[in-house]
Amino acid sequence: MSPVWELDFCSRPLLDERGKKVWELLITDPERSFEHSQYFPNSRINSAELRRAVDALLARPGAVRPDRARFFRGQMSTIITKALTDAGIKALPSRRCFGVMCEWHLFL
């Protein structure tokens, strides 16, 4: 894993069994040498859940804690910044998240 992550957390055009939107967390590095995707019900969209997901990813064998993580979605800034800061990772708002943006375009 890279010392830099790119991260996005947004609603997807999918519905769960209750008819509610499903959210997706996507984490990758700039080279896309690893990708992590995880789905969440809309009732679990908060910094604590995101922090648990980040901690679980970092607990995997061979995982390397990044120095920083870039994200571009301003609407999620508070949740992402709090979760990453609590996990000891510097959160950086950025429009230069090409690995994550490429993944979203493949989905659409």
Buried (B, 14 or more C-beta within 10 A) or exposed (E): BBEBBBBBBBBEEEEBEEEEBBBBBBBBBBEBEBEBEBEBBEEEBBBEBBBBBBEEBBEEEEEEEBEEBBBBBEEBEEBBBBBBEBBEBEBBBEEEBBBBBEBBEEEE
